[in-house]
Amino acid sequence: TFLNQFFSSNIVYLSLHANPNKWVIGNGDVVTTADLTQTFKTTKKAPNLVIVTGCQTIKDDSQTPGFAESLGISNGNSKRAYLGYKTITVGLFSD
């Protein structure tokens, strides 16, 4: 499944439709921050580098976890990073 492959990888690059709380992957399935949080808690590991070209995948709202936080990545993490966009971004121009 997508989550199994995602969490077993060291580096992940995704180009997909997104909003601050969900990714829509190639087959149309939806992956939410809650899905990522639950899988991260279960596997206790996540990729070291996640690059996402999709709309609004970085949140300014600190009250609910965003994608980076769902993967255990926060400011000050050593050797782990999440790269995304705060704005609506057309995939054609971001890849």
N, C-alpha and C positions, 0 to 999 in steps of 0.2 A: 504494500500500500504506500501511498504518498508519505504518510507520517513515518513509517518504518524506514523508508529510503532517506528521508530528510534527516532524521535523528541519527542515522548510522553514518552520515557523511561528515567530513571535516570542513569542507568549503561548499557552500550552496549559492547558486545564482538563479534567481527566479525572475521571469518577466511575465506578469500576469495582471488581471483586473483585481483591484483591491480598494478597500476603504480602511479607516483606522482600526476596525475590529475584525475584518475578515479578508481572506484571500480566496479568489475563485481560480482553481487550478485548471489545467488543460482539458480534463474530461468533464468539467462543469461542477465538480464537487466543491463544496465550501469548507474552508478550514478557518476556524475562529481562534481568537486569542485564548479562549477557554480550552479548546482542543490542544493547543500548543502547551499551555500551562499543565494540563493533566498529563500529557505524554512526557513532558520534561520531568515532572515529579515521579513518574513511573520509571523512566529510563535512567534518570539522574545524569544524563549527558545530553549535549547538544552540539551543533557545529560550532567551530571556532570563528568562522567568518560567514555571515549571511548577507548577501547583496540582493535587494529586491527592487526591481524597476516596476513600480505600480503606484497608483494614486494614493496619496495620503497614508503612507505606511509608518510614519513617525508621528506620535501623538504629543501635543503640548499639554493635554489634560493629565494631571498626575493622580487623579482620583481613581481611574481604572487602568489596569495594566495594558500597555501597548505590546507590539510584537517583540521588541527587544526584551522587555521585562518578562514576558511569557517564556522566553528562552534563557532566563537567568542572566541576562546581560544588562549591566547598569554602568553609570559613570564610575570610572575607577577600576573596572575589570581589567585585569592584565591578560593580554594575549587573546582577547575575544572582542568581536565587533559586529555591529549590525548597521548596514548602510541602506537607507531608504529615502523617501521624499516626504516633505511636509505638505506639498501642494498637489493639485491635480496635474498629472504628468502624462503626456501622450507617449505610449511605449515606443512608437516609431522614432521619437527624438531622444529617448533616454537609453536605448540599447547600445 
